[in-house]
């Protein structure tokens, strides 16, 4: 749905943040509030995935699941790997 609307593939949608597009994580308890804030400001938004706490994974639009431990390791080790 999101990719079709914006003409983007899944990789671009997830890893190509721009001045006009950003990926944000919103707790489920704040989802309605976040949507309302975006709507009030006429900011487009779309849910592109959800964290599945039961399986400890990020479910990306039903297309793939990414294990959270792997994401965490990649996030925490990238800069130390390159810059010591």
PDB file of N, CA, C and O in Angstrom:
ATOM      1  N   UNK A   1       0.823  -1.189   0.000  1.00  0.00           N
ATOM      2  CA  UNK A   1       0.000   0.000   0.000  1.00  0.00           C
ATOM      3  C   UNK A   1       0.867   1.253   0.000  1.00  0.00           C
ATOM      4  O   UNK A   1       0.671   2.133  -0.838  1.00  0.00           O
ATOM      5  N   UNK A   2       1.824   1.351   0.926  1.00  0.00           N
ATOM      6  CA  UNK A   2       2.693   2.518   1.008  1.00  0.00           C
ATOM      7  C   UNK A   2       3.566   2.623  -0.225  1.00  0.00           C
ATOM      8  O   UNK A   2       3.676   3.691  -0.828  1.00  0.00           O
ATOM      9  N   UNK A   3       4.187   1.515  -0.600  1.00  0.00           N
ATOM     10  CA  UNK A   3       5.083   1.525  -1.746  1.00  0.00           C
ATOM     11  C   UNK A   3       4.333   1.901  -3.013  1.00  0.00           C
ATOM     12  O   UNK A   3       4.842   2.665  -3.833  1.00  0.00           O
ATOM     13  N   UNK A   4       3.131   1.372  -3.179  1.00  0.00           N
ATOM     14  CA  UNK A   4       2.332   1.697  -4.355  1.00  0.00           C
ATOM     15  C   UNK A   4       1.972   3.177  -4.365  1.00  0.00           C
ATOM     16  O   UNK A   4       2.086   3.841  -5.395  1.00  0.00           O
ATOM     17  N   UNK A   5       1.541   3.690  -3.224  1.00  0.00           N
ATOM     18  CA  UNK A   5       1.125   5.091  -3.139  1.00  0.00           C
ATOM     19  C   UNK A   5       2.262   6.036  -3.493  1.00  0.00           C
ATOM     20  O   UNK A   5       2.063   6.997  -4.236  1.00  0.00           O
ATOM     21  N   UNK A   6       3.452   5.770  -2.965  1.00  0.00           N
ATOM     22  CA  UNK A   6       4.586   6.662  -3.159  1.00  0.00           C
ATOM     23  C   UNK A   6       5.501   6.236  -4.297  1.00  0.00           C
ATOM     24  O   UNK A   6       6.478   6.924  -4.592  1.00  0.00           O
ATOM     25  N   UNK A   7       5.203   5.117  -4.940  1.00  0.00           N
ATOM     26  CA  UNK A   7       6.023   4.646  -6.050  1.00  0.00           C
ATOM     27  C   UNK A   7       7.416   4.216  -5.626  1.00  0.00           C
ATOM     28  O   UNK A   7       8.370   4.376  -6.387  1.00  0.00           O
ATOM     29  N   UNK A   8       7.549   3.672  -4.418  1.00  0.00           N
ATOM     30  CA  UNK A   8       8.850   3.268  -3.888  1.00  0.00           C
ATOM     31  C   UNK A   8       8.874   1.776  -3.617  1.00  0.00           C
ATOM     32  O   UNK A   8       7.851   1.175  -3.290  1.00  0.00           O
ATOM     33  N   UNK A   9      10.063   1.180  -3.758  1.00  0.00           N
ATOM     34  CA  UNK A   9      10.190  -0.218  -3.359  1.00  0.00           C
ATOM     35  C   UNK A   9      10.452  -0.264  -1.851  1.00  0.00           C
ATOM     36  O   UNK A   9      10.737   0.759  -1.228  1.00  0.00           O
ATOM     37  N   UNK A  10      10.351  -1.458  -1.279  1.00  0.00           N
ATOM     38  CA  UNK A  10      10.477  -1.609   0.172  1.00  0.00           C
ATOM     39  C   UNK A  10      11.827  -1.114   0.679  1.00  0.00           C
ATOM     40  O   UNK A  10      11.883  -0.434   1.704  1.00  0.00           O
ATOM     41  N   UNK A  11      12.915  -1.442  -0.017  1.00  0.00           N
ATOM     42  CA  UNK A  11      14.247  -1.014   0.419  1.00  0.00           C
ATOM     43  C   UNK A  11      14.325   0.509   0.489  1.00  0.00           C
ATOM     44  O   UNK A  11      14.802   1.065   1.479  1.00  0.00           O
ATOM     45  N   UNK A  12      13.858   1.179  -0.559  1.00  0.00           N
ATOM     46  CA  UNK A  12      13.904   2.639  -0.582  1.00  0.00           C
ATOM     47  C   UNK A  12      13.046   3.228   0.526  1.00  0.00           C
ATOM     48  O   UNK A  12      13.446   4.192   1.180  1.00  0.00           O
ATOM     49  N   UNK A  13      11.876   2.656   0.737  1.00  0.00           N
ATOM     50  CA  UNK A  13      10.978   3.153   1.776  1.00  0.00           C
ATOM     51  C   UNK A  13      11.637   3.075   3.158  1.00  0.00           C
ATOM     52  O   UNK A  13      11.445   3.964   3.988  1.00  0.00           O
ATOM     53  N   UNK A  14      12.402   2.027   3.401  1.00  0.00           N
ATOM     54  CA  UNK A  14      12.998   1.822   4.718  1.00  0.00           C
ATOM     55  C   UNK A  14      14.324   2.541   4.922  1.00  0.00           C
ATOM     56  O   UNK A  14      14.619   2.998   6.026  1.00  0.00           O
ATOM     57  N   UNK A  15      15.124   2.645   3.864  1.00  0.00           N
ATOM     58  CA  UNK A  15      16.500   3.104   4.053  1.00  0.00           C
ATOM     59  C   UNK A  15      16.840   4.373   3.293  1.00  0.00           C
ATOM     60  O   UNK A  15      18.019   4.698   3.150  1.00  0.00           O
ATOM     61  N   UNK A  16      15.859   5.088   2.809  1.00  0.00           N
ATOM     62  CA  UNK A  16      16.127   6.310   2.066  1.00  0.00           C
ATOM     63  C   UNK A  16      15.374   7.468   2.700  1.00  0.00           C
ATOM     64  O   UNK A  16      14.431   8.004   2.118  1.00  0.00           O
ATOM     65  N   UNK A  17      15.796   7.845   3.890  1.00  0.00           N
ATOM     66  CA  UNK A  17      15.179   8.994   4.532  1.00  0.00           C
ATOM     67  C   UNK A  17      15.610  10.252   3.783  1.00  0.00           C
ATOM     68  O   UNK A  17      16.746  10.346   3.318  1.00  0.00           O
ATOM     69  N   UNK A  18      14.705  11.209   3.670  1.00  0.00           N
ATOM     70  CA  UNK A  18      14.989  12.481   3.012  1.00  0.00           C
ATOM     71  C   UNK A  18      14.480  13.594   3.912  1.00  0.00           C
ATOM     72  O   UNK A  18      13.963  13.336   5.000  1.00  0.00           O
ATOM     73  N   UNK A  19      14.627  14.840   3.454  1.00  0.00           N
ATOM     74  CA  UNK A  19      14.089  15.953   4.233  1.00  0.00           C
ATOM     75  C   UNK A  19      12.574  15.869   4.320  1.00  0.00           C
ATOM     76  O   UNK A  19      11.966  16.436   5.229  1.00  0.00           O
ATOM     77  N   UNK A  20      11.969  15.165   3.379  1.00  0.00           N
ATOM     78  CA  UNK A  20      10.521  15.050   3.371  1.00  0.00           C
ATOM     79  C   UNK A  20       9.992  13.716   3.839  1.00  0.00           C
ATOM     80  O   UNK A  20       8.778  13.517   3.878  1.00  0.00           O
ATOM     81  N   UNK A  21      10.876  12.791   4.197  1.00  0.00           N
ATOM     82  CA  UNK A  21      10.429  11.452   4.609  1.00  0.00           C
ATOM     83  C   UNK A  21      11.379  10.920   5.681  1.00  0.00           C
ATOM     84  O   UNK A  21      12.599  10.955   5.525  1.00  0.00           O
ATOM     85  N   UNK A  22      10.797  10.433   6.760  1.00  0.00           N
ATOM     86  CA  UNK A  22      11.597   9.875   7.849  1.00  0.00           C
ATOM     87  C   UNK A  22      10.893   8.653   8.414  1.00  0.00           C
ATOM     88  O   UNK A  22       9.664   8.579   8.426  1.00  0.00           O
ATOM     89  N   UNK A  23      11.676   7.707   8.874  1.00  0.00           N
ATOM     90  CA  UNK A  23      11.134   6.528   9.545  1.00  0.00           C
ATOM     91  C   UNK A  23      11.145   6.818  11.041  1.00  0.00           C
ATOM     92  O   UNK A  23      12.181   7.181  11.597  1.00  0.00           O
ATOM     93  N   UNK A  24      10.005   6.660  11.688  1.00  0.00           N
ATOM     94  CA  UNK A  24       9.913   6.884  13.130  1.00  0.00           C
ATOM     95  C   UNK A  24       9.281   5.668  13.789  1.00  0.00           C
ATOM     96  O   UNK A  24       8.488   4.954  13.176  1.00  0.00           O
ATOM     97  N   UNK A  25       9.637   5.448  15.020  1.00  0.00           N
ATOM     98  CA  UNK A  25       9.033   4.368  15.807  1.00  0.00           C
ATOM     99  C   UNK A  25       8.067   5.004  16.799  1.00  0.00           C
ATOM    100  O   UNK A  25       8.427   5.927  17.530  1.00  0.00           O
ATOM    101  N   UNK A  26       6.849   4.504  16.814  1.00  0.00           N
ATOM    102  CA  UNK A  26       5.808   5.048  17.683  1.00  0.00           C
ATOM    103  C   UNK A  26       5.228   3.902  18.509  1.00  0.00           C
ATOM    104  O   UNK A  26       4.785   2.902  17.944  1.00  0.00           O
ATOM    105  N   UNK A  27       5.222   4.029  19.825  1.00  0.00           N
ATOM    106  CA  UNK A  27       4.597   2.982  20.644  1.00  0.00           C
ATOM    107  C   UNK A  27       3.128   2.820  20.260  1.00  0.00           C
ATOM    108  O   UNK A  27       2.453   3.793  19.923  1.00  0.00           O
ATOM    109  N   UNK A  28       2.649   1.604  20.314  1.00  0.00           N
ATOM    110  CA  UNK A  28       1.241   1.360  19.956  1.00  0.00           C
ATOM    111  C   UNK A  28       0.293   2.213  20.781  1.00  0.00           C
ATOM    112  O   UNK A  28      -0.758   2.626  20.292  1.00  0.00           O
ATOM    113  N   UNK A  29       0.653   2.475  22.015  1.00  0.00           N
ATOM    114  CA  UNK A  29      -0.211   3.289  22.879  1.00  0.00           C
ATOM    115  C   UNK A  29      -0.311   4.736  22.400  1.00  0.00           C
ATOM    116  O   UNK A  29      -1.212   5.464  22.818  1.00  0.00           O
ATOM    117  N   UNK A  30       0.600   5.157  21.531  1.00  0.00           N
ATOM    118  CA  UNK A  30       0.621   6.534  21.025  1.00  0.00           C
ATOM    119  C   UNK A  30       0.250   6.620  19.544  1.00  0.00           C
ATOM    120  O   UNK A  30       0.317   7.699  18.954  1.00  0.00           O
ATOM    121  N   UNK A  31      -0.136   5.504  18.942  1.00  0.00           N
ATOM    122  CA  UNK A  31      -0.397   5.487  17.500  1.00  0.00           C
ATOM    123  C   UNK A  31      -1.501   6.462  17.094  1.00  0.00           C
ATOM    124  O   UNK A  31      -1.333   7.214  16.133  1.00  0.00           O
ATOM    125  N   UNK A  32      -2.610   6.460  17.800  1.00  0.00           N
ATOM    126  CA  UNK A  32      -3.720   7.357  17.454  1.00  0.00           C
ATOM    127  C   UNK A  32      -3.284   8.811  17.603  1.00  0.00           C
ATOM    128  O   UNK A  32      -3.582   9.645  16.748  1.00  0.00           O
ATOM    129  N   UNK A  33      -2.589   9.105  18.673  1.00  0.00           N
ATOM    130  CA  UNK A  33      -2.104  10.479  18.900  1.00  0.00           C
ATOM    131  C   UNK A  33      -1.153  10.912  17.789  1.00  0.00           C
ATOM    132  O   UNK A  33      -1.231  12.041  17.307  1.00  0.00           O
ATOM    133  N   UNK A  34      -0.252  10.015  17.382  1.00  0.00           N
ATOM    134  CA  UNK A  34       0.690  10.326  16.307  1.00  0.00           C
ATOM    135  C   UNK A  34      -0.057  10.597  15.000  1.00  0.00           C
ATOM    136  O   UNK A  34       0.228  11.572  14.307  1.00  0.00           O
ATOM    137  N   UNK A  35      -1.010   9.733  14.672  1.00  0.00           N
ATOM    138  CA  UNK A  35      -1.802   9.926  13.447  1.00  0.00           C
ATOM    139  C   UNK A  35      -2.552  11.254  13.487  1.00  0.00           C
ATOM    140  O   UNK A  35      -2.599  11.977  12.492  1.00  0.00           O
ATOM    141  N   UNK A  36      -3.134  11.570  14.634  1.00  0.00           N
ATOM    142  CA  UNK A  36      -3.866  12.833  14.773  1.00  0.00           C
ATOM    143  C   UNK A  36      -2.944  14.033  14.583  1.00  0.00           C
ATOM    144  O   UNK A  36      -3.315  15.000  13.918  1.00  0.00           O
ATOM    145  N   UNK A  37      -1.738  13.979  15.166  1.00  0.00           N
ATOM    146  CA  UNK A  37      -0.785  15.080  15.014  1.00  0.00           C
ATOM    147  C   UNK A  37      -0.402  15.262  13.551  1.00  0.00           C
ATOM    148  O   UNK A  37      -0.345  16.390  13.060  1.00  0.00           O
ATOM    149  N   UNK A  38      -0.141  14.171  12.859  1.00  0.00           N
ATOM    150  CA  UNK A  38       0.223  14.253  11.441  1.00  0.00           C
ATOM    151  C   UNK A  38      -0.933  14.803  10.612  1.00  0.00           C
ATOM    152  O   UNK A  38      -0.734  15.654   9.745  1.00  0.00           O
ATOM    153  N   UNK A  39      -2.122  14.319  10.879  1.00  0.00           N
ATOM    154  CA  UNK A  39      -3.300  14.758  10.134  1.00  0.00           C
ATOM    155  C   UNK A  39      -3.552  16.249  10.342  1.00  0.00           C
ATOM    156  O   UNK A  39      -3.857  16.964   9.387  1.00  0.00           O
ATOM    157  N   UNK A  40      -3.427  16.721  11.576  1.00  0.00           N
ATOM    158  CA  UNK A  40      -3.641  18.143  11.870  1.00  0.00           C
ATOM    159  C   UNK A  40      -2.666  19.032  11.108  1.00  0.00           C
ATOM    160  O   UNK A  40      -2.993  20.172  10.778  1.00  0.00           O
ATOM    161  N   UNK A  41      -1.481  18.523  10.829  1.00  0.00           N
ATOM    162  CA  UNK A  41      -0.452  19.301  10.140  1.00  0.00           C
ATOM    163  C   UNK A  41      -0.381  18.985   8.643  1.00  0.00           C
ATOM    164  O   UNK A  41       0.488  19.491   7.933  1.00  0.00           O
ATOM    165  N   UNK A  42      -1.295  18.154   8.182  1.00  0.00           N
ATOM    166  CA  UNK A  42      -1.307  17.716   6.779  1.00  0.00           C
ATOM    167  C   UNK A  42      -0.015  17.012   6.372  1.00  0.00           C
ATOM    168  O   UNK A  42       0.436  17.148   5.235  1.00  0.00           O
ATOM    169  N   UNK A  43       0.580  16.262   7.298  1.00  0.00           N
ATOM    170  CA  UNK A  43       1.767  15.466   7.002  1.00  0.00           C
ATOM    171  C   UNK A  43       1.318  14.067   6.602  1.00  0.00           C
ATOM    172  O   UNK A  43       0.556  13.432   7.330  1.00  0.00           O
ATOM    173  N   UNK A  44       1.777  13.582   5.458  1.00  0.00           N
ATOM    174  CA  UNK A  44       1.430  12.202   5.105  1.00  0.00           C
ATOM    175  C   UNK A  44       2.162  11.233   6.029  1.00  0.00           C
ATOM    176  O   UNK A  44       3.269  11.517   6.486  1.00  0.00           O
ATOM    177  N   UNK A  45       1.545  10.106   6.296  1.00  0.00           N
ATOM    178  CA  UNK A  45       2.166   9.089   7.143  1.00  0.00           C
ATOM    179  C   UNK A  45       1.634   7.735   6.726  1.00  0.00           C
ATOM    180  O   UNK A  45       0.569   7.626   6.119  1.00  0.00           O
ATOM    181  N   UNK A  46       2.385   6.718   7.059  1.00  0.00           N
ATOM    182  CA  UNK A  46       1.949   5.353   6.773  1.00  0.00           C
ATOM    183  C   UNK A  46       2.668   4.404   7.712  1.00  0.00           C
ATOM    184  O   UNK A  46       3.835   4.606   8.044  1.00  0.00           O
ATOM    185  N   UNK A  47       1.969   3.382   8.129  1.00  0.00           N
ATOM    186  CA  UNK A  47       2.584   2.335   8.943  1.00  0.00           C
ATOM    187  C   UNK A  47       3.292   1.388   7.974  1.00  0.00           C
ATOM    188  O   UNK A  47       2.670   0.838   7.065  1.00  0.00           O
ATOM    189  N   UNK A  48       4.588   1.207   8.177  1.00  0.00           N
ATOM    190  CA  UNK A  48       5.332   0.315   7.282  1.00  0.00           C
ATOM    191  C   UNK A  48       5.778  -0.963   7.975  1.00  0.00           C
ATOM    192  O   UNK A  48       6.338  -1.858   7.343  1.00  0.00           O
ATOM    193  N   UNK A  49       5.531  -1.042   9.259  1.00  0.00           N
ATOM    194  CA  UNK A  49       5.899  -2.250   9.984  1.00  0.00           C
ATOM    195  C   UNK A  49       5.501  -2.148  11.437  1.00  0.00           C
ATOM    196  O   UNK A  49       5.114  -1.086  11.924  1.00  0.00           O
ATOM    197  N   UNK A  50       5.602  -3.269  12.118  1.00  0.00           N
ATOM    198  CA  UNK A  50       5.315  -3.317  13.549  1.00  0.00           C
ATOM    199  C   UNK A  50       6.329  -4.219  14.229  1.00  0.00           C
ATOM    200  O   UNK A  50       6.827  -5.177  13.637  1.00  0.00           O
ATOM    201  N   UNK A  51       6.626  -3.900  15.475  1.00  0.00           N
ATOM    202  CA  UNK A  51       7.500  -4.753  16.266  1.00  0.00           C
ATOM    203  C   UNK A  51       6.653  -5.873  16.853  1.00  0.00           C
ATOM    204  O   UNK A  51       5.646  -5.627  17.517  1.00  0.00           O
ATOM    205  N   UNK A  52       7.072  -7.089  16.600  1.00  0.00           N
ATOM    206  CA  UNK A  52       6.393  -8.282  17.111  1.00  0.00           C
ATOM    207  C   UNK A  52       7.168  -8.759  18.335  1.00  0.00           C
ATOM    208  O   UNK A  52       8.170  -9.462  18.211  1.00  0.00           O
ATOM    209  N   UNK A  53       6.695  -8.370  19.512  1.00  0.00           N
ATOM    210  CA  UNK A  53       7.402  -8.699  20.751  1.00  0.00           C
ATOM    211  C   UNK A  53       7.429 -10.193  21.024  1.00  0.00           C
ATOM    212  O   UNK A  53       8.372 -10.693  21.638  1.00  0.00           O
ATOM    213  N   UNK A  54       6.415 -10.907  20.580  1.00  0.00           N
ATOM    214  CA  UNK A  54       6.355 -12.352  20.809  1.00  0.00           C
ATOM    215  C   UNK A  54       7.499 -13.055  20.089  1.00  0.00           C
ATOM    216  O   UNK A  54       8.150 -13.933  20.655  1.00  0.00           O
ATOM    217  N   UNK A  55       7.742 -12.666  18.839  1.00  0.00           N
ATOM    218  CA  UNK A  55       8.795 -13.300  18.043  1.00  0.00           C
ATOM    219  C   UNK A  55      10.090 -12.501  18.033  1.00  0.00           C
ATOM    220  O   UNK A  55      11.044 -12.883  17.356  1.00  0.00           O
ATOM    221  N   UNK A  56      10.138 -11.384  18.782  1.00  0.00           N
ATOM    222  CA  UNK A  56      11.332 -10.547  18.865  1.00  0.00           C
ATOM    223  C   UNK A  56      11.831 -10.174  17.475  1.00  0.00           C
ATOM    224  O   UNK A  56      12.998 -10.371  17.136  1.00  0.00           O
ATOM    225  N   UNK A  57      10.896  -9.619  16.667  1.00  0.00           N
ATOM    226  CA  UNK A  57      11.233  -9.284  15.288  1.00  0.00           C
ATOM    227  C   UNK A  57      10.457  -8.055  14.833  1.00  0.00           C
ATOM    228  O   UNK A  57       9.439  -7.689  15.420  1.00  0.00           O
ATOM    229  N   UNK A  58      10.958  -7.431  13.780  1.00  0.00           N
ATOM    230  CA  UNK A  58      10.272  -6.334  13.122  1.00  0.00           C
ATOM    231  C   UNK A  58       9.597  -6.901  11.889  1.00  0.00           C
ATOM    232  O   UNK A  58      10.262  -7.450  11.011  1.00  0.00           O
ATOM    233  N   UNK A  59       8.283  -6.773  11.816  1.00  0.00           N
ATOM    234  CA  UNK A  59       7.506  -7.264  10.676  1.00  0.00           C
ATOM    235  C   UNK A  59       7.308  -6.093   9.728  1.00  0.00           C
ATOM    236  O   UNK A  59       6.626  -5.124  10.062  1.00  0.00           O
ATOM    237  N   UNK A  60       7.905  -6.184   8.542  1.00  0.00           N
ATOM    238  CA  UNK A  60       7.853  -5.100   7.572  1.00  0.00           C
ATOM    239  C   UNK A  60       6.771  -5.348   6.538  1.00  0.00           C
ATOM    240  O   UNK A  60       6.979  -6.065   5.560  1.00  0.00           O
ATOM    241  N   UNK A  61       5.625  -4.751   6.768  1.00  0.00           N
ATOM    242  CA  UNK A  61       4.495  -4.804   5.843  1.00  0.00           C
ATOM    243  C   UNK A  61       4.137  -6.222   5.435  1.00  0.00           C
ATOM    244  O   UNK A  61       3.589  -6.434   4.353  1.00  0.00           O
ATOM    245  N   UNK A  62       4.435  -7.187   6.277  1.00  0.00           N
ATOM    246  CA  UNK A  62       4.130  -8.569   5.947  1.00  0.00           C
ATOM    247  C   UNK A  62       5.059  -9.155   4.904  1.00  0.00           C
ATOM    248  O   UNK A  62       4.929 -10.328   4.553  1.00  0.00           O
ATOM    249  N   UNK A  63       6.004  -8.357   4.398  1.00  0.00           N
ATOM    250  CA  UNK A  63       6.910  -8.820   3.347  1.00  0.00           C
ATOM    251  C   UNK A  63       8.079  -9.612   3.910  1.00  0.00           C
ATOM    252  O   UNK A  63       8.561 -10.554   3.281  1.00  0.00           O
ATOM    253  N   UNK A  64       8.528  -9.229   5.084  1.00  0.00           N
ATOM    254  CA  UNK A  64       9.669  -9.905   5.693  1.00  0.00           C
ATOM    255  C   UNK A  64       9.686  -9.612   7.191  1.00  0.00           C
ATOM    256  O   UNK A  64       9.097  -8.638   7.660  1.00  0.00           O
ATOM    257  N   UNK A  65      10.364 -10.468   7.913  1.00  0.00           N
ATOM    258  CA  UNK A  65      10.591 -10.266   9.349  1.00  0.00           C
ATOM    259  C   UNK A  65      12.092 -10.145   9.574  1.00  0.00           C
ATOM    260  O   UNK A  65      12.885 -10.917   9.037  1.00  0.00           O
ATOM    261  N   UNK A  66      12.457  -9.166  10.373  1.00  0.00           N
ATOM    262  CA  UNK A  66      13.863  -8.950  10.691  1.00  0.00           C
ATOM    263  C   UNK A  66      14.024  -9.139  12.197  1.00  0.00           C
ATOM    264  O   UNK A  66      13.383  -8.434  12.976  1.00  0.00           O
ATOM    265  N   UNK A  67      14.874 -10.083  12.619  1.00  0.00           N
ATOM    266  CA  UNK A  67      15.078 -10.313  14.054  1.00  0.00           C
ATOM    267  C   UNK A  67      15.639  -9.067  14.749  1.00  0.00           C
ATOM    268  O   UNK A  67      16.598  -8.463  14.269  1.00  0.00           O
ATOM    269  N   UNK A  68      15.046  -8.694  15.862  1.00  0.00           N
ATOM    270  CA  UNK A  68      15.498  -7.514  16.596  1.00  0.00           C
ATOM    271  C   UNK A  68      16.937  -7.624  17.099  1.00  0.00           C
ATOM    272  O   UNK A  68      17.654  -6.624  17.069  1.00  0.00           O
ATOM    273  N   UNK A  69      17.394  -8.792  17.561  1.00  0.00           N
ATOM    274  CA  UNK A  69      18.794  -8.857  17.997  1.00  0.00           C
ATOM    275  C   UNK A  69      19.775  -8.485  16.878  1.00  0.00           C
ATOM    276  O   UNK A  69      20.788  -7.835  17.138  1.00  0.00           O
ATOM    277  N   UNK A  70      19.488  -8.884  15.658  1.00  0.00           N
ATOM    278  CA  UNK A  70      20.353  -8.528  14.531  1.00  0.00           C
ATOM    279  C   UNK A  70      20.328  -7.042  14.238  1.00  0.00           C
ATOM    280  O   UNK A  70      21.368  -6.444  13.960  1.00  0.00           O
ATOM    281  N   UNK A  71      19.149  -6.439  14.297  1.00  0.00           N
ATOM    282  CA  UNK A  71      19.039  -4.991  14.098  1.00  0.00           C
ATOM    283  C   UNK A  71      19.778  -4.239  15.193  1.00  0.00           C
ATOM    284  O   UNK A  71      20.486  -3.267  14.930  1.00  0.00           O
ATOM    285  N   UNK A  72      19.605  -4.701  16.421  1.00  0.00           N
ATOM    286  CA  UNK A  72      20.269  -4.057  17.563  1.00  0.00           C
ATOM    287  C   UNK A  72      21.788  -4.130  17.408  1.00  0.00           C
ATOM    288  O   UNK A  72      22.487  -3.141  17.625  1.00  0.00           O
ATOM    289  N   UNK A  73      22.285  -5.289  17.038  1.00  0.00           N
ATOM    290  CA  UNK A  73      23.734  -5.470  16.873  1.00  0.00           C
ATOM    291  C   UNK A  73      24.256  -4.570  15.756  1.00  0.00           C
ATOM    292  O   UNK A  73      25.301  -3.938  15.910  1.00  0.00           O
ATOM    293  N   UNK A  74      23.548  -4.507  14.643  1.00  0.00           N
ATOM    294  CA  UNK A  74      23.979  -3.660  13.528  1.00  0.00           C
ATOM    295  C   UNK A  74      23.970  -2.187  13.939  1.00  0.00           C
ATOM    296  O   UNK A  74      24.895  -1.443  13.613  1.00  0.00           O
ATOM    297  N   UNK A  75      22.942  -1.777  14.643  1.00  0.00           N
ATOM    298  CA  UNK A  75      22.823  -0.384  15.077  1.00  0.00           C
ATOM    299  C   UNK A  75      23.945  -0.006  16.044  1.00  0.00           C
ATOM    300  O   UNK A  75      24.540   1.065  15.919  1.00  0.00           O
ATOM    301  N   UNK A  76      24.228  -0.869  16.990  1.00  0.00           N
ATOM    302  CA  UNK A  76      25.201  -0.547  18.030  1.00  0.00           C
ATOM    303  C   UNK A  76      26.649  -0.740  17.602  1.00  0.00           C
ATOM    304  O   UNK A  76      27.550  -0.193  18.237  1.00  0.00           O
ATOM    305  N   UNK A  77      26.893  -1.499  16.550  1.00  0.00           N
ATOM    306  CA  UNK A  77      28.281  -1.802  16.194  1.00  0.00           C
ATOM    307  C   UNK A  77      28.801  -1.050  14.974  1.00  0.00           C
ATOM    308  O   UNK A  77      30.007  -1.062  14.727  1.00  0.00           O
ATOM    309  N   UNK A  78      27.942  -0.403  14.211  1.00  0.00           N
ATOM    310  CA  UNK A  78      28.389   0.218  12.961  1.00  0.00           C
ATOM    311  C   UNK A  78      29.463   1.269  13.186  1.00  0.00           C
ATOM    312  O   UNK A  78      30.547   1.163  12.613  1.00  0.00           O
ATOM    313  N   UNK A  79      29.195   2.277  14.000  1.00  0.00           N
ATOM    314  CA  UNK A  79      30.191   3.327  14.205  1.00  0.00           C
ATOM    315  C   UNK A  79      31.450   2.807  14.888  1.00  0.00           C
ATOM    316  O   UNK A  79      32.546   3.134  14.433  1.00  0.00           O
ATOM    317  N   UNK A  80      31.354   2.011  15.959  1.00  0.00           N
ATOM    318  CA  UNK A  80      32.580   1.474  16.550  1.00  0.00           C
ATOM    319  C   UNK A  80      33.394   0.631  15.562  1.00  0.00           C
ATOM    320  O   UNK A  80      34.624   0.640  15.606  1.00  0.00           O
ATOM    321  N   UNK A  81      32.718  -0.086  14.683  1.00  0.00           N
ATOM    322  CA  UNK A  81      33.432  -0.901  13.698  1.00  0.00           C
ATOM    323  C   UNK A  81      34.265  -0.026  12.774  1.00  0.00           C
ATOM    324  O   UNK A  81      35.408  -0.363  12.465  1.00  0.00           O
ATOM    325  N   UNK A  82      33.707   1.085  12.334  1.00  0.00           N
ATOM    326  CA  UNK A  82      34.400   1.939  11.376  1.00  0.00           C
ATOM    327  C   UNK A  82      35.321   2.963  12.019  1.00  0.00           C
ATOM    328  O   UNK A  82      36.312   3.370  11.412  1.00  0.00           O
ATOM    329  N   UNK A  83      35.007   3.382  13.237  1.00  0.00           N
ATOM    330  CA  UNK A  83      35.781   4.460  13.841  1.00  0.00           C
ATOM    331  C   UNK A  83      36.481   4.082  15.142  1.00  0.00           C
ATOM    332  O   UNK A  83      37.139   4.919  15.760  1.00  0.00           O
ATOM    333  N   UNK A  84      36.341   2.828  15.559  1.00  0.00           N
ATOM    334  CA  UNK A  84      37.048   2.351  16.733  1.00  0.00           C
ATOM    335  C   UNK A  84      36.477   2.697  18.052  1.00  0.00           C
ATOM    336  O   UNK A  84      37.033   2.320  19.083  1.00  0.00           O
TER     337      UNK A  84
END
